[in-house]
Amino acid sequence: MASFPSFASTGTLKLEPDSTKHSTVSLLTRKSPSISYPKSQTSTPSESLNFQESLSVITDGSKIETSCYVPLLQECIERTSFSGAQNFHSHIIKTGTHQDVFVMTFLVNVYAKCGSMENAQKVFNKLPRRNVVAWTTLMTGYVHNDQSDVAISVFQEMLEFGSFPTNYTLGIALNACSAINSVELGKQIHGYSIKYHIDHDTSVGNSLCSLYSKCANLDSAIKAFLKIGEKNVVSWTAVICACGDNSKALKGLRFFTEMLADNVEPNEFTLTSVLSMCCTMLSLSFGVQVHCLSIKLGYEPNLRISNSIMYLYLRCGRFGEALRLFNGMEDMSLVTMNSIIAGYGEMMELAKDDLSAYCNGTEALNVFSELNNSGFKPDIYSFSSILTVCSKMFALEQGEQVHAQALKTGHLSDMIVGTALVNMYNKCGSIERASKAFREMSARTLISWTSMIAAFAQNAQTQQALQLFEDMRLMGVRPNQVTFVGVLSACAHAGMVNEALGYFETMQKDFKIKPVMDHYSCLIDMFVRLGLLNEAFVVIKKMDFPPNEYIWSLLLAGCKRDGNTELGFYVAEKLLELKPKNTETCLLLLNMYKSADRWEDVSKVQELMKEKRLKKLMDWSWISIHDKVYSFKPDERQAYGAEMYDYLDQLLDKAKSLVGYQSLESFELLEVEEEEGKTLPSNVQHSEKLAVAFGLLNMPNAAPIRIIKNISMCRGCHNFMKAISSLNAREIIIRDSKRLHKFVNGQCSCGDYGGLL
């Protein structure tokens, strides 16, 4: 390839060739976005030979008309047939047609479209003469083959050669500038187009709009768009995309409305860009109208548009519509699969109960399995989404399989996947493997550091959490609000009052982070754990904003535990003023008022629960064994037989023999004394006890037992799990509605605070 002078070495690009050449090409000549050729040199379909027949003819050395080469070479482009182009090229040379500039220029285009810029450059170098079409064709080839820097060099050589650029040449040069983020060179070309009054040209204006958009100069992009004399669909799409790319979605939707009013029909790129902005704004109503328009225009089978519409419905919580669209799609892409997996993850968050959430997670795993079996290769978004689903499902075995696949495919080195893996192991109760995954990350973001600090805090490994925080600071990573929530939570678990207050002050003075509700929650949590209720109340009074339901319920639980009725009733009144929406908070209030025989207040709480339509808590637990889910609720003796209940009775007897074990079963919290007219027996056991007995009977001896419970554990069950983990030397991990409990050798990771509520 010829050696071109680089733009950097020349300082400023000289855009004007010799004045004597100015008359060769009219500056005001309009070119279409694709290079046009003289009609006299093309052949009609009847004149063109069949592609395979033509290859046979030229192999025999037979002569064909010059006019037939163009449709045959065009066929090479459509087939991306590099070998065919080489055969025709050889025949062109044999017949002497290589002296025809038009045919050889077209051959440059063919090689470029087949991805062989080396051959395209060789043909260009041997052209008998080079006109502006030849230069522009070569530039276009380099831009389309992601070699925009070379395209700029070709543009510079063209100017030095004395060839005069057309409007389309300038458009291609501007596209090259956009690709390499060379805004200064783009401004020079823009100035040139203004000087010669062609900045209103469609191809130039479109390219200028895209250039300024990519360089984050939306105002200049819009100005370039407004200067265009004849705006086509590409022009409108460029300015709409510019608004979306520069966080001005509403302005982009207004341009789209103007486009329709101007009777310009949108294409698939316009519609996908508009749907993307609808997702950004969560504008479902506008998006539904765009969906209807896409059907009207015949884009319903279009995969890009279908993916965009499905993602909009997922983002707006319309999962039913998204699933119907997904199930009705004949063709799918990796984007489709990733979107629906992420959608099922969102559905888990919004599910009416944990069992429904688990079912949604199972569907996500099925889609991921289908993805692997369909020939698609999962990318970082596939792995991060499915790992997030596994963490929500408490599905360690499936998460381990995804981990192995990510390692095998080389995606584990990505920070997004690595962070998702850390979170998965942490939320499944395996802090050791979470720590190992964190250590093995090749690069870490603030989110990675923060996730690991929070993981150590949740597992009562305070020293590790604080040491990691200091390591993060030594690495020059600046903590944010969420990081300090993890740090303060770690201090709260260990009762490190001085350290917590020190970090709280450091956060404000050194990092200028204003405390939010979560930071105060950690401090109050710490004081309540230590029984320092007055100190917790002082923190509440110092807050810059009104405390929420969670903070008051923390203090109320502490008052109930420690028998501080005076402060407890004050806190209860504050909670009633907030009209709590959480059923467990209301039941905590009921228990407190009932224990003090304050029946009038009991009636108030009951009326509030009716007003808020808060249902009585139903006690459910479930355990997954060999990919099968077993669910439990109190008094289901018939479902799993007498053997399990006999074994549970044995466990209870063993637990009672332990020194310090207290059975504090309380169905008052669950409000399940009557269900559909049936009175529950007095010896009924909570669901997590049934689940753990079933797990001990049906799982291998060394396997940890993982249970999900839909409400908080009571203190009696908490004590029971501690005892069983010690007696049976088993690791028991239970995730209830409040936190993760990891019972090992008679100790719980929550620091015995889990039974407080």
C-alpha angles and dihedrals in degrees: 000000000000117000112246126198110252121240091231092060095052097049100211124032113238104223098180118078122201112312090234089068095053094094096056097083128024111239091210094054108122117224126194118237089262124055112262124209132202111281091224090069098053126079132223119247090257090058096049121092126232109269097237092041090051091053089053091048095052090045088059089051093243117157120246130189118271090233090062095062096075098059090042092051089046087056088055089056093050091048093039084229107170092170091052090052090052091051093050090044090056091048091049090055093047093052094045093243089128087089088067105098093198095054093044092048088052088051089055087056092049094052090046092051089049089054097249105123091161091065091040090055092048092053091047092050091055097048110130087226134000122225129180092267091058093048092047092048091054092047091050090051093053092048093050091048093053095253098116093148089061089047089058090051090051089049090052092048090050091056092047089049088058098245113144117231121234125215090265091050089054090049091055091046090052091050088053090051089051092051093053095036092241099156094162093058089044090055090053091053089046090053090050091052091051092049092055095038098243099115086101090061113116099232093044093046093048092051093046091051091052092045096053091043092055090048090054094248100128096166092057090045091055091046090053089050094050091052092059110111100203110028115201131185090275090056094051092044091051094054093042091051090046090058092047093048091051097049096257099119095153092054089049091054089051090054088050090054090050090049092056091046087054088057094243111147113226121232129215092275091053092050096047091049092050092047089051090055090048087056091050091052094035085232100163097167093055090043092053089054090051088049090054091047091051090054091048091052092050098253096123094109091046108118097206092052094043090053091050093049092047091050090050091054091047093050091049094049095250094133095157093060091044093052092047089052091047094049091048096052114110094191125040136185134200087263089057092052093045092049095052092046090052088045092056087050089056090047089056090059093051098039117128092235140004094259091057088047090053091052091052089051090052089054090052090053089050091053090049089051089049089050091056092047095047096067097256118128114227115240131201091281091053092052097043092049096048092045088053089051091050091052091053091047094049083234104154097163093054090044090054090053091051089048091055092049093048089050092049094049094046096244094117090084090067113101094223093055092042092053092047089052092052090051092047094053092044095051090046089056099252103122092163093060091042089056091047091051090050093050091050094054110115091210132014134206129203087263091055093051093045093049092053093046089052090047092055090046093051091051094051092248094135100162092051091049094050093044090051090051090055091047089053092053091048088054089057096249111144113223122230135203094283092051091057091049087061093046094049091045089054091052091047092054091054096040091239098160099169093046092048093051089046093054090044090057093043090053091057102037104035101031100027091229114155113222117251132194094278093057092052090045089059093052093047090046089054095050093045091051089054093046091245094136096158091053089050089051091051090055090052091052091051094055117116092222136039114280117249131229094271095055094048091047090053091055093042091053089052092049091050092049095047096039094241095153097167095058090034094060091046090053090045090056090051090051092050089053089058091051094224118232096199116094094211091055090052091049090050088056091047092052092050095049093043092052089055094043091240095150096166089060089045088058090050092054092046091051089049091052090052091048092051091041090235109172126218113267115261113206111230133163132172140188131198119222120176092345092307120115120221117192128199137193130171119289099017096136093141094054099062104018136241095288094072093047092048089051091048090052089053090051091050091051090050091048092051090055090062116100110249096016114140125188105212100168110171123182089173087083092052096048091213100129090122130024121179091338094309119122114218116230118254094241095055114134130221117259098250090059090055091047094050092048090051091048093050090051097046108032130075115271097250097041117110114239114233120193133176118209124190097216137031120291116248120233093253093057090044090056091046093054091050090052095047093048088056098041096045097033088231131142109234119191119188126179112198130176092280110036150335117278118199112188115198125163093343096312131105127213091228091068091242090295092113094080092053094092 
